[in-house]
Amino acid sequence: MATGVRPPRVLLAKLGLDTHTVGVTVVAHALREAGMEVIFTGLKQTPEMVASAAIQEDVDVVGVSSLSAAHLRHVPRLAELLRAQGAGDKLLIAGGVVPEEDLPALHAAGVRKVFTMGADTRDIVAYSEPVVGGTERRRCGKRQCRANDPTSNAMSTRPCEKGR
């Protein structure tokens, strides 16, 4: 890029024994089409492997896809490892089959947003835009967004806050 600004870097991972790749592949394509650099760790990753890759690759966003119901075991561990290794500032998002009752535990662990089955890839792209100048800055255009309440999967009726 002529401006010297690198594109946002996103690491996508499948933790545990989950081998369903259709959703994460669709998300990867959407992020790439939006100009982001996407790194896919592959299947059957441990939280330790993903945290290490996120740090080595110097990514802005770590996205975890879960369709195997192991998200409450693996994702909080990943968040803990990122914080312990000085990478707690990376945007941690998750997606897949995640029951509504599991959302509070994931948010408490450090997951900023959970995109459940059927989420619009445009919403994932908008939420995954880079952190600029050390402060959160995500834009969603003129649409209302979910950024006002990250614990809810419902669209907000308020205008988007903090430039998200």
C-alpha positions as CSV (number, residue, x, y, z in Angstrom):
1,M,0.0,0.0,0.0
2,A,1.3,3.4,-0.9
3,T,0.2,4.9,2.5
4,G,2.4,2.5,4.5
5,V,-0.6,1.3,6.4
6,R,-0.9,-2.4,6.5
7,P,-4.3,-4.1,6.1
8,P,-6.0,-5.4,9.2
9,R,-4.7,-8.9,10.1
10,V,-7.2,-11.5,11.3
11,L,-6.4,-14.9,12.6
12,L,-9.2,-17.5,12.3
13,A,-9.1,-20.7,14.2
14,K,-11.0,-24.0,14.9
15,L,-10.3,-25.1,18.4
16,G,-10.5,-28.7,19.7
17,L,-11.9,-31.5,17.6
18,D,-14.3,-29.3,15.6
19,T,-13.7,-30.0,11.9
20,H,-16.6,-28.1,10.3
21,T,-15.0,-25.6,8.0
22,V,-17.8,-24.2,5.8
23,G,-18.7,-21.2,8.1
24,V,-15.1,-20.2,8.8
25,T,-14.3,-20.4,5.1
26,V,-17.2,-18.1,4.2
27,V,-16.1,-15.6,6.9
28,A,-12.5,-15.8,5.7
29,H,-13.6,-15.0,2.1
30,A,-15.7,-12.0,3.3
31,L,-12.9,-10.6,5.4
32,R,-10.4,-11.0,2.5
33,E,-12.9,-9.3,0.1
34,A,-13.0,-6.4,2.6
35,G,-9.3,-6.0,2.3
36,M,-8.2,-7.8,5.4
37,E,-5.3,-10.2,5.6
38,V,-6.7,-13.5,6.9
39,I,-4.6,-16.3,8.5
40,F,-6.3,-19.6,9.1
41,T,-4.6,-21.8,11.7
42,G,-6.2,-25.0,10.4
43,L,-8.1,-27.6,12.3
44,K,-7.8,-29.2,15.7
45,Q,-5.9,-26.3,17.3
46,T,-5.3,-25.9,21.0
47,P,-5.8,-22.6,22.8
48,E,-2.0,-22.5,23.3
49,M,-1.4,-23.0,19.5
50,V,-3.8,-20.2,18.6
51,A,-2.4,-17.7,21.2
52,S,1.1,-18.4,20.0
53,A,0.1,-17.9,16.3
54,A,-1.8,-14.7,17.1
55,I,1.3,-13.2,18.8
56,Q,3.7,-14.5,16.1
57,E,1.5,-13.2,13.3
58,D,0.9,-9.8,15.1
59,V,-2.8,-9.9,14.3
60,D,-5.4,-7.4,15.2
61,V,-8.3,-9.8,15.5
62,V,-8.5,-13.4,16.7
63,G,-11.7,-15.1,15.5
64,V,-12.7,-18.6,16.8
65,S,-15.3,-20.7,15.1
66,S,-17.1,-23.3,17.2
67,L,-19.6,-25.9,16.1
68,S,-18.7,-28.6,18.5
69,A,-20.0,-27.2,21.8
70,A,-16.5,-26.9,23.2
71,H,-16.5,-23.1,23.2
72,L,-16.9,-22.8,27.0
73,R,-13.8,-24.9,27.6
74,H,-11.4,-23.6,24.9
75,V,-12.3,-20.0,24.3
76,P,-11.9,-18.7,27.9
77,R,-8.5,-20.5,28.0
78,L,-7.5,-18.8,24.8
79,A,-8.5,-15.4,26.2
80,E,-6.5,-16.1,29.4
81,L,-3.4,-17.1,27.4
82,L,-3.6,-13.9,25.3
83,R,-3.8,-11.7,28.4
84,A,-1.0,-13.6,30.1
85,Q,1.3,-13.3,27.1
86,G,0.7,-9.5,26.7
87,A,-1.8,-9.8,23.8
88,G,-5.0,-9.1,25.7
89,D,-5.5,-6.0,23.5
90,K,-6.3,-8.2,20.4
91,L,-10.0,-8.2,19.5
92,L,-11.3,-11.6,20.4
93,I,-14.5,-12.7,18.6
94,A,-16.2,-16.0,18.3
95,G,-18.9,-17.5,16.1
96,G,-20.8,-20.7,15.4
97,V,-23.3,-22.7,17.3
98,V,-23.3,-20.8,20.7
99,P,-26.4,-21.0,22.9
100,E,-27.7,-17.7,24.2
101,E,-27.1,-18.9,27.8
102,D,-23.4,-19.3,27.1
103,L,-22.9,-15.6,25.9
104,P,-22.4,-14.1,29.4
105,A,-19.6,-16.6,30.3
106,L,-17.8,-15.9,27.0
107,H,-18.1,-12.1,27.4
108,A,-16.9,-12.4,31.0
109,A,-13.9,-14.4,29.7
110,G,-12.9,-11.6,27.3
111,V,-14.8,-12.4,24.1
112,R,-15.9,-9.1,22.7
113,K,-18.6,-10.3,20.3
114,V,-20.2,-13.6,19.5
115,F,-21.7,-14.1,16.0
116,T,-24.2,-17.0,16.0
117,M,-25.3,-19.1,13.1
118,G,-26.8,-17.1,10.3
119,A,-24.9,-13.9,11.2
120,D,-24.5,-11.6,8.2
121,T,-20.9,-11.6,7.0
122,R,-21.2,-7.8,6.5
123,D,-21.7,-7.5,10.2
124,I,-18.7,-9.6,11.0
125,V,-16.6,-7.5,8.6
126,A,-17.8,-4.2,10.1
127,Y,-17.1,-5.4,13.6
128,S,-13.7,-6.8,12.7
129,E,-12.3,-3.6,11.2
130,P,-9.0,-2.6,12.8
131,V,-8.2,-0.8,16.0
132,V,-6.9,2.6,14.9
133,G,-4.5,4.6,17.0
134,G,-4.9,2.4,20.0
135,T,-8.6,3.1,20.5
136,E,-11.5,1.1,19.2
137,R,-12.8,2.4,16.0
138,R,-15.3,0.3,14.1
139,R,-17.7,1.7,11.6
140,C,-20.9,0.2,10.3
141,G,-21.9,2.9,7.8
142,K,-25.4,4.3,8.2
143,R,-26.9,1.1,9.6
144,Q,-27.7,0.6,13.3
145,C,-25.4,-1.9,14.8
146,R,-24.9,-4.4,17.6
147,A,-21.8,-2.6,18.9
148,N,-23.8,-0.6,21.5
149,D,-24.5,-3.8,23.5
150,P,-21.9,-6.5,22.7
151,T,-23.7,-9.0,25.0
152,S,-26.8,-8.9,22.8
153,N,-27.3,-10.4,19.4
154,A,-30.2,-8.0,18.8
155,M,-29.8,-5.0,16.6
156,S,-29.6,-1.7,18.5
157,T,-32.2,1.0,17.8
158,R,-29.7,3.6,18.9
159,P,-27.1,5.1,16.5
160,C,-23.7,3.4,16.5
161,E,-21.4,4.6,19.3
162,K,-17.7,5.2,19.4
163,G,-17.3,5.2,15.7
164,R,-18.2,1.5,15.5
